[in-house]
Amino acid sequence: MKNKLVVEDLRNIISKAEFIKMGEKTTICCLTLKNGFEVVGFSACVDKDNYDKDIGEDNAYDTAFEKLWELEGYKLQYDLMK
C-alpha cells in the first residue's frame, strides 16, 4: 500500500464537476466523487463588476479540490493503521 497522495490520485476519484453562479459575484463548485460523495467549494469577488465566470469557476474548483487532500489524507492514514 502506498503511503503518499499525489494530485493524480485526487483527480482520479472525481466523476464530475458542476458549477453554479449564486447572486451576482459568487461561484459554487460541487465535485461529485466516484463513490457518490460530494465536496463543495466556492469563490467570490468583492465587486460584482469584476466577476469573471472562468476565474470564479477555477477558484471554486480549487477550493473544493483542496478539501480532498484532507479527506483522502485521513483515509490513507486510517488505512495504513490496519
Chimera marker file (.cmm) of the C-alpha trace (Angstrom):
<marker_set name="trace">
<marker id="1" x="0.000" y="0.000" z="0.000" r="1" g="1" b="0" radius="0.5"/>
<marker id="2" x="1.323" y="3.441" z="-0.901" r="1" g="1" b="0" radius="0.5"/>
<marker id="3" x="1.866" y="5.958" z="1.870" r="1" g="1" b="0" radius="0.5"/>
<marker id="4" x="1.663" y="9.156" z="-0.156" r="1" g="1" b="0" radius="0.5"/>
<marker id="5" x="-1.037" y="11.015" z="-2.054" r="1" g="1" b="0" radius="0.5"/>
<marker id="6" x="-0.370" y="12.830" z="-5.311" r="1" g="1" b="0" radius="0.5"/>
<marker id="7" x="-2.578" y="15.162" z="-7.346" r="1" g="1" b="0" radius="0.5"/>
<marker id="8" x="-3.391" y="12.409" z="-9.820" r="1" g="1" b="0" radius="0.5"/>
<marker id="9" x="-4.824" y="10.269" z="-7.000" r="1" g="1" b="0" radius="0.5"/>
<marker id="10" x="-7.323" y="13.012" z="-6.236" r="1" g="1" b="0" radius="0.5"/>
<marker id="11" x="-8.158" y="13.693" z="-9.874" r="1" g="1" b="0" radius="0.5"/>
<marker id="12" x="-8.907" y="10.006" z="-10.346" r="1" g="1" b="0" radius="0.5"/>
<marker id="13" x="-11.648" y="9.951" z="-7.715" r="1" g="1" b="0" radius="0.5"/>
<marker id="14" x="-13.675" y="12.807" z="-9.259" r="1" g="1" b="0" radius="0.5"/>
<marker id="15" x="-16.516" y="11.764" z="-11.539" r="1" g="1" b="0" radius="0.5"/>
<marker id="16" x="-17.822" y="15.254" z="-12.337" r="1" g="1" b="0" radius="0.5"/>
<marker id="17" x="-17.606" y="18.933" z="-11.501" r="1" g="1" b="0" radius="0.5"/>
<marker id="18" x="-20.640" y="21.204" z="-11.580" r="1" g="1" b="0" radius="0.5"/>
<marker id="19" x="-20.688" y="24.992" z="-11.275" r="1" g="1" b="0" radius="0.5"/>
<marker id="20" x="-23.383" y="27.495" z="-10.447" r="1" g="1" b="0" radius="0.5"/>
<marker id="21" x="-23.320" y="31.257" z="-10.094" r="1" g="1" b="0" radius="0.5"/>
<marker id="22" x="-25.083" y="32.423" z="-6.958" r="1" g="1" b="0" radius="0.5"/>
<marker id="23" x="-26.105" y="36.041" z="-6.676" r="1" g="1" b="0" radius="0.5"/>
<marker id="24" x="-24.006" y="38.490" z="-8.634" r="1" g="1" b="0" radius="0.5"/>
<marker id="25" x="-20.475" y="37.594" z="-7.575" r="1" g="1" b="0" radius="0.5"/>
<marker id="26" x="-20.243" y="34.086" z="-6.108" r="1" g="1" b="0" radius="0.5"/>
<marker id="27" x="-19.439" y="30.807" z="-7.850" r="1" g="1" b="0" radius="0.5"/>
<marker id="28" x="-20.031" y="27.400" z="-6.286" r="1" g="1" b="0" radius="0.5"/>
<marker id="29" x="-18.372" y="24.170" z="-7.413" r="1" g="1" b="0" radius="0.5"/>
<marker id="30" x="-19.684" y="20.733" z="-6.494" r="1" g="1" b="0" radius="0.5"/>
<marker id="31" x="-17.268" y="17.867" z="-7.094" r="1" g="1" b="0" radius="0.5"/>
<marker id="32" x="-19.004" y="14.512" z="-7.195" r="1" g="1" b="0" radius="0.5"/>
<marker id="33" x="-16.658" y="11.673" z="-6.358" r="1" g="1" b="0" radius="0.5"/>
<marker id="34" x="-16.857" y="8.214" z="-7.866" r="1" g="1" b="0" radius="0.5"/>
<marker id="35" x="-18.374" y="6.875" z="-4.637" r="1" g="1" b="0" radius="0.5"/>
<marker id="36" x="-21.160" y="9.479" z="-4.794" r="1" g="1" b="0" radius="0.5"/>
<marker id="37" x="-19.762" y="11.745" z="-2.058" r="1" g="1" b="0" radius="0.5"/>
<marker id="38" x="-19.950" y="15.462" z="-2.883" r="1" g="1" b="0" radius="0.5"/>
<marker id="39" x="-17.454" y="18.162" z="-1.951" r="1" g="1" b="0" radius="0.5"/>
<marker id="40" x="-18.307" y="21.847" z="-2.328" r="1" g="1" b="0" radius="0.5"/>
<marker id="41" x="-16.071" y="24.857" z="-2.800" r="1" g="1" b="0" radius="0.5"/>
<marker id="42" x="-16.801" y="28.465" z="-3.589" r="1" g="1" b="0" radius="0.5"/>
<marker id="43" x="-15.266" y="31.743" z="-4.654" r="1" g="1" b="0" radius="0.5"/>
<marker id="44" x="-16.499" y="35.302" z="-4.629" r="1" g="1" b="0" radius="0.5"/>
<marker id="45" x="-15.241" y="38.649" z="-5.797" r="1" g="1" b="0" radius="0.5"/>
<marker id="46" x="-15.607" y="41.931" z="-3.930" r="1" g="1" b="0" radius="0.5"/>
<marker id="47" x="-17.222" y="43.925" z="-6.735" r="1" g="1" b="0" radius="0.5"/>
<marker id="48" x="-19.872" y="42.393" z="-8.998" r="1" g="1" b="0" radius="0.5"/>
<marker id="49" x="-18.424" y="44.400" z="-11.901" r="1" g="1" b="0" radius="0.5"/>
<marker id="50" x="-15.217" y="42.365" z="-11.565" r="1" g="1" b="0" radius="0.5"/>
<marker id="51" x="-16.986" y="38.980" z="-11.780" r="1" g="1" b="0" radius="0.5"/>
<marker id="52" x="-15.392" y="36.649" z="-14.319" r="1" g="1" b="0" radius="0.5"/>
<marker id="53" x="-17.038" y="33.260" z="-14.886" r="1" g="1" b="0" radius="0.5"/>
<marker id="54" x="-13.816" y="31.410" z="-15.736" r="1" g="1" b="0" radius="0.5"/>
<marker id="55" x="-11.870" y="32.814" z="-12.802" r="1" g="1" b="0" radius="0.5"/>
<marker id="56" x="-14.776" y="32.128" z="-10.456" r="1" g="1" b="0" radius="0.5"/>
<marker id="57" x="-15.053" y="28.519" z="-11.630" r="1" g="1" b="0" radius="0.5"/>
<marker id="58" x="-11.297" y="27.940" z="-11.400" r="1" g="1" b="0" radius="0.5"/>
<marker id="59" x="-11.125" y="29.324" z="-7.864" r="1" g="1" b="0" radius="0.5"/>
<marker id="60" x="-14.236" y="27.469" z="-6.680" r="1" g="1" b="0" radius="0.5"/>
<marker id="61" x="-12.869" y="24.214" z="-8.135" r="1" g="1" b="0" radius="0.5"/>
<marker id="62" x="-9.536" y="24.775" z="-6.402" r="1" g="1" b="0" radius="0.5"/>
<marker id="63" x="-11.311" y="25.374" z="-3.080" r="1" g="1" b="0" radius="0.5"/>
<marker id="64" x="-13.297" y="22.142" z="-3.412" r="1" g="1" b="0" radius="0.5"/>
<marker id="65" x="-10.254" y="20.203" z="-4.636" r="1" g="1" b="0" radius="0.5"/>
<marker id="66" x="-8.213" y="21.381" z="-1.650" r="1" g="1" b="0" radius="0.5"/>
<marker id="67" x="-10.695" y="19.667" z="0.667" r="1" g="1" b="0" radius="0.5"/>
<marker id="68" x="-9.920" y="16.348" z="-0.992" r="1" g="1" b="0" radius="0.5"/>
<marker id="69" x="-6.370" y="16.432" z="0.399" r="1" g="1" b="0" radius="0.5"/>
<marker id="70" x="-7.697" y="16.420" z="3.948" r="1" g="1" b="0" radius="0.5"/>
<marker id="71" x="-10.348" y="13.780" z="3.294" r="1" g="1" b="0" radius="0.5"/>
<marker id="72" x="-8.089" y="11.426" z="1.382" r="1" g="1" b="0" radius="0.5"/>
<marker id="73" x="-5.174" y="12.050" z="3.748" r="1" g="1" b="0" radius="0.5"/>
<marker id="74" x="-7.321" y="10.961" z="6.669" r="1" g="1" b="0" radius="0.5"/>
<marker id="75" x="-8.494" y="7.882" z="4.750" r="1" g="1" b="0" radius="0.5"/>
<marker id="76" x="-4.935" y="6.932" z="3.784" r="1" g="1" b="0" radius="0.5"/>
<marker id="77" x="-3.647" y="7.298" z="7.342" r="1" g="1" b="0" radius="0.5"/>
<marker id="78" x="-6.569" y="5.250" z="8.661" r="1" g="1" b="0" radius="0.5"/>
<marker id="79" x="-5.939" y="2.515" z="6.084" r="1" g="1" b="0" radius="0.5"/>
<marker id="80" x="-2.220" y="2.428" z="6.972" r="1" g="1" b="0" radius="0.5"/>
<marker id="81" x="-3.136" y="1.679" z="10.604" r="1" g="1" b="0" radius="0.5"/>
<marker id="82" x="-4.809" y="-1.567" z="9.626" r="1" g="1" b="0" radius="0.5"/>
<link id1="1" id2="2" r="1" g="1" b="0" radius="0.2"/>
<link id1="2" id2="3" r="1" g="1" b="0" radius="0.2"/>
<link id1="3" id2="4" r="1" g="1" b="0" radius="0.2"/>
<link id1="4" id2="5" r="1" g="1" b="0" radius="0.2"/>
<link id1="5" id2="6" r="1" g="1" b="0" radius="0.2"/>
<link id1="6" id2="7" r="1" g="1" b="0" radius="0.2"/>
<link id1="7" id2="8" r="1" g="1" b="0" radius="0.2"/>
<link id1="8" id2="9" r="1" g="1" b="0" radius="0.2"/>
<link id1="9" id2="10" r="1" g="1" b="0" radius="0.2"/>
<link id1="10" id2="11" r="1" g="1" b="0" radius="0.2"/>
<link id1="11" id2="12" r="1" g="1" b="0" radius="0.2"/>
<link id1="12" id2="13" r="1" g="1" b="0" radius="0.2"/>
<link id1="13" id2="14" r="1" g="1" b="0" radius="0.2"/>
<link id1="14" id2="15" r="1" g="1" b="0" radius="0.2"/>
<link id1="15" id2="16" r="1" g="1" b="0" radius="0.2"/>
<link id1="16" id2="17" r="1" g="1" b="0" radius="0.2"/>
<link id1="17" id2="18" r="1" g="1" b="0" radius="0.2"/>
<link id1="18" id2="19" r="1" g="1" b="0" radius="0.2"/>
<link id1="19" id2="20" r="1" g="1" b="0" radius="0.2"/>
<link id1="20" id2="21" r="1" g="1" b="0" radius="0.2"/>
<link id1="21" id2="22" r="1" g="1" b="0" radius="0.2"/>
<link id1="22" id2="23" r="1" g="1" b="0" radius="0.2"/>
<link id1="23" id2="24" r="1" g="1" b="0" radius="0.2"/>
<link id1="24" id2="25" r="1" g="1" b="0" radius="0.2"/>
<link id1="25" id2="26" r="1" g="1" b="0" radius="0.2"/>
<link id1="26" id2="27" r="1" g="1" b="0" radius="0.2"/>
<link id1="27" id2="28" r="1" g="1" b="0" radius="0.2"/>
<link id1="28" id2="29" r="1" g="1" b="0" radius="0.2"/>
<link id1="29" id2="30" r="1" g="1" b="0" radius="0.2"/>
<link id1="30" id2="31" r="1" g="1" b="0" radius="0.2"/>
<link id1="31" id2="32" r="1" g="1" b="0" radius="0.2"/>
<link id1="32" id2="33" r="1" g="1" b="0" radius="0.2"/>
<link id1="33" id2="34" r="1" g="1" b="0" radius="0.2"/>
<link id1="34" id2="35" r="1" g="1" b="0" radius="0.2"/>
<link id1="35" id2="36" r="1" g="1" b="0" radius="0.2"/>
<link id1="36" id2="37" r="1" g="1" b="0" radius="0.2"/>
<link id1="37" id2="38" r="1" g="1" b="0" radius="0.2"/>
<link id1="38" id2="39" r="1" g="1" b="0" radius="0.2"/>
<link id1="39" id2="40" r="1" g="1" b="0" radius="0.2"/>
<link id1="40" id2="41" r="1" g="1" b="0" radius="0.2"/>
<link id1="41" id2="42" r="1" g="1" b="0" radius="0.2"/>
<link id1="42" id2="43" r="1" g="1" b="0" radius="0.2"/>
<link id1="43" id2="44" r="1" g="1" b="0" radius="0.2"/>
<link id1="44" id2="45" r="1" g="1" b="0" radius="0.2"/>
<link id1="45" id2="46" r="1" g="1" b="0" radius="0.2"/>
<link id1="46" id2="47" r="1" g="1" b="0" radius="0.2"/>
<link id1="47" id2="48" r="1" g="1" b="0" radius="0.2"/>
<link id1="48" id2="49" r="1" g="1" b="0" radius="0.2"/>
<link id1="49" id2="50" r="1" g="1" b="0" radius="0.2"/>
<link id1="50" id2="51" r="1" g="1" b="0" radius="0.2"/>
<link id1="51" id2="52" r="1" g="1" b="0" radius="0.2"/>
<link id1="52" id2="53" r="1" g="1" b="0" radius="0.2"/>
<link id1="53" id2="54" r="1" g="1" b="0" radius="0.2"/>
<link id1="54" id2="55" r="1" g="1" b="0" radius="0.2"/>
<link id1="55" id2="56" r="1" g="1" b="0" radius="0.2"/>
<link id1="56" id2="57" r="1" g="1" b="0" radius="0.2"/>
<link id1="57" id2="58" r="1" g="1" b="0" radius="0.2"/>
<link id1="58" id2="59" r="1" g="1" b="0" radius="0.2"/>
<link id1="59" id2="60" r="1" g="1" b="0" radius="0.2"/>
<link id1="60" id2="61" r="1" g="1" b="0" radius="0.2"/>
<link id1="61" id2="62" r="1" g="1" b="0" radius="0.2"/>
<link id1="62" id2="63" r="1" g="1" b="0" radius="0.2"/>
<link id1="63" id2="64" r="1" g="1" b="0" radius="0.2"/>
<link id1="64" id2="65" r="1" g="1" b="0" radius="0.2"/>
<link id1="65" id2="66" r="1" g="1" b="0" radius="0.2"/>
<link id1="66" id2="67" r="1" g="1" b="0" radius="0.2"/>
<link id1="67" id2="68" r="1" g="1" b="0" radius="0.2"/>
<link id1="68" id2="69" r="1" g="1" b="0" radius="0.2"/>
<link id1="69" id2="70" r="1" g="1" b="0" radius="0.2"/>
<link id1="70" id2="71" r="1" g="1" b="0" radius="0.2"/>
<link id1="71" id2="72" r="1" g="1" b="0" radius="0.2"/>
<link id1="72" id2="73" r="1" g="1" b="0" radius="0.2"/>
<link id1="73" id2="74" r="1" g="1" b="0" radius="0.2"/>
<link id1="74" id2="75" r="1" g="1" b="0" radius="0.2"/>
<link id1="75" id2="76" r="1" g="1" b="0" radius="0.2"/>
<link id1="76" id2="77" r="1" g="1" b="0" radius="0.2"/>
<link id1="77" id2="78" r="1" g="1" b="0" radius="0.2"/>
<link id1="78" id2="79" r="1" g="1" b="0" radius="0.2"/>
<link id1="79" id2="80" r="1" g="1" b="0" radius="0.2"/>
<link id1="80" id2="81" r="1" g="1" b="0" radius="0.2"/>
<link id1="81" id2="82" r="1" g="1" b="0" radius="0.2"/>
</marker_set>
